[in-house]
Amino acid sequence: MSIESVKAHFKKWDREQDVMEFDSLSATVEQAAETIGVSPAQIAKTLSFRGDGDEAILVVAAGDAKVDNKKFRKTFGFKARMLSAEEVLEQTGHAVGGVCPFGLKNDLDVYLDESMKRFDTLFPACGSSNSAIELTPAEINTYSDAKAWVDVCKDWEEALIIERPLEKISKY
């Protein structure tokens, strides 16, 4: 699996050439942001959780967002329990550091967190610890075949409040 399966996935939309591979690591939000040259918030991270049954569910969120356990339980009806690195690889076909909602080994339910909607583009990984692709939130939705947009994260709203006035000021 990994980057080859992601490129094959994007081939359906003639976007496989848009997968970027780097000489440096992009396995963490911070590494990816530094490698790409964007803020950590603009990295779309894919989080893997135990689903209601045997299969995992994936939640893609902005890099500065943290899962809010109360919101998660209210949305999904069960406690947020992250998968181990071995379980992530088994469920997704991608190793931790390259997990994304594209080119998956299993047909998993993918959900997109509202925290990503504040950006024009984001950079999710592409199946390896040194890859990414630049996509709009709408493209992430399409290419991941997401089930729904959800609001299960916290701490990013504060960043939104701080960033918005600066954007307005810089326009004048």
Disulfide bonds with the S-S distance in Angstrom:
none
